């Protein structure tokens, strides 16, 4: 892969629902919850999905590997991260 191709791939953002299709059910649930809520913390995702925190962490990592989720530090509490779905429509 050339440097320009790598740059082009890095500037392309987000994945597709097709990228989510083969993920575990917990990751699909987290993705759906994020589709209806703009940004949520890990704790909020656990509350919304009724999944254990450990399962939510696993789901987030799988969604991150599939490049369909973005995270940033929370403006209200810099110790926490908030997550947003990054799927092209």
N, C-alpha and C positions, 0 to 999 in steps of 0.2 A: 504494500500500500504506500502510495506516495504521500509526501507531507501535505499536499493540497487536499488529497482525499481524506486524510485524517482530520484536517481542519474543517472540512465540509461536514464530516460525520459529527464532530464535536459541537458544531454550531446548530445542527439539526436538533430540535428539542422534542422530547416526548416520544411515546410509543403509540401503539394502537390497542384496541380491545383484543385484537388477534394475539398480541403478545401476552395477554392475561389468560387466554383460553386454557393453556396447559399448566397453569399454576395451581397450587393447592386450594381447596375451598376457602380456607381462612383468608388467603390473599385476595381471592375474588370478592369475599364479603367486605374486607377492608376497602378495596377499590370501589365497590358500589356505595359504601357509606361516604367515602370521600367525593364521589360523584355528586352527591346531594348536599354535602357540606363543603364549603370552600376550603377551609383549613382546620385541622384538628391536631391536638397533641396526642401522644401515645396513650395517655391516661383517658382522654376523651374518646379515643377510638375504642379502648377497652370497654368503656361504659356504654357506648352506642352499639357495639357489636355483641356485648355480653360474653366476649372471649377473655380468657386469662391474659394477663400482661405479657407473659412469655410467648404465647401464641401470636399476639399482636406484633411483638418484636420480630418474630420469625416471618410473619406475613409482610411486614415492612421491608425486611431485608430481601425477601424474594421479589417484591415489587420494585425495589431499588435495582436489583440485578437485571430485571426486565426493562429498566429505564422508563417506567411509567409513573414514577412518583418523584416529587421534589421535596426537599426539606430545607428549612432555614431556622435560625434561632428565633424564639418568640420575642416580640417587642415588649411584652408585659413581664416576662421572666426569662432572662437570658440563659438560665440553666436548662430550660426546656427547648425542645425542637417542635416545630409544627410541620405538618405534612400536607401536601396538596397533590391531587391527581394531575398528571401531565400527559394526557392522552389527546392526540389530535382528533378532531371531529371529522 
